Amino acid sequence: MGSTILAINGSERAGGNTDLAVAHAGRLITERGGELRTISLRDHRIAPCSPCGNCNSRPVPCEINDDMPALIEQMRAADGILYAAPVHGFGLAHLMQIFIERAGVGYLRFARPLTNKVGGVIVTGRRYSDSSAHNQIINNLLLNRMILVGSGFPVLLRNTQSTPGLNDVEGLDALDRMLHRMLDMIQLLQRHQRIVDGPVLPPHDLNERIPRPRRGEPASTRGDGNVQ
């Protein structure tokens, strides 16, 4: 069984540092016998959150008519997801920011379909605030119950030159290590599923919006949760 990783590229700039990093990842994944599929957010129609204000009480996915439902389906189908985005204005580039807001609040929060998928993060930047952007995406992955593999240093690819390039040797080493670990974990999960005919980590706790009963409290007394 092959491993399919979906890269979500949040860069507005075609041919920039983030595109180069995703292409590098694709070559390594292919060499390992896997497949990298890429969503470039700049090529899709993704509206920002609207002022409807009912995200906490809505029982169904977002009603905004754009490309988000199709992108969510691609995420559901992948074995692993690689988030790649640049730093802009000392923060996360706005395409990725809009995407994770719409994906999370509008779709993923209902059943957490990314539970137990293997996740990884690449952040490209010049020099500043890349760790903050990286931490933000990591927190989003944790919220969605994804599996993060320990692979050494975070993948922060820095380039102080005016032209795009993968010049950060230490960052590239971290990227390669992360990709190998992602593929190893995906293959481990796939082997276990073939052996036992079931997931290695049963998704028994999918949604924090449905609170667990306190010890000694009957389930019937639980209230409805509205946590995003």
Secondary structure, 3 states (H helix, E strand, C coil): CCCEEEEEECCCCCCCHHHHHHHHHHHHHHHCCCEEEEEEHHHCCCCCCCCCCCCCCCCCCCCCCCCHHHHHHHHHHCCEEEEEEEEECCEECHHHHHHHHHHHHHHHCCCCCCCCCEEEEEEEECCCCHHHHHHHHHHHHHHCCCEECCCCCCEEEECCCCCCCCCCHHHHHHHHHHHHHHHHHHHHHHHHHHHHCCCCCCCCCCCCCCCCCCCCCCHHHCCCCCCC
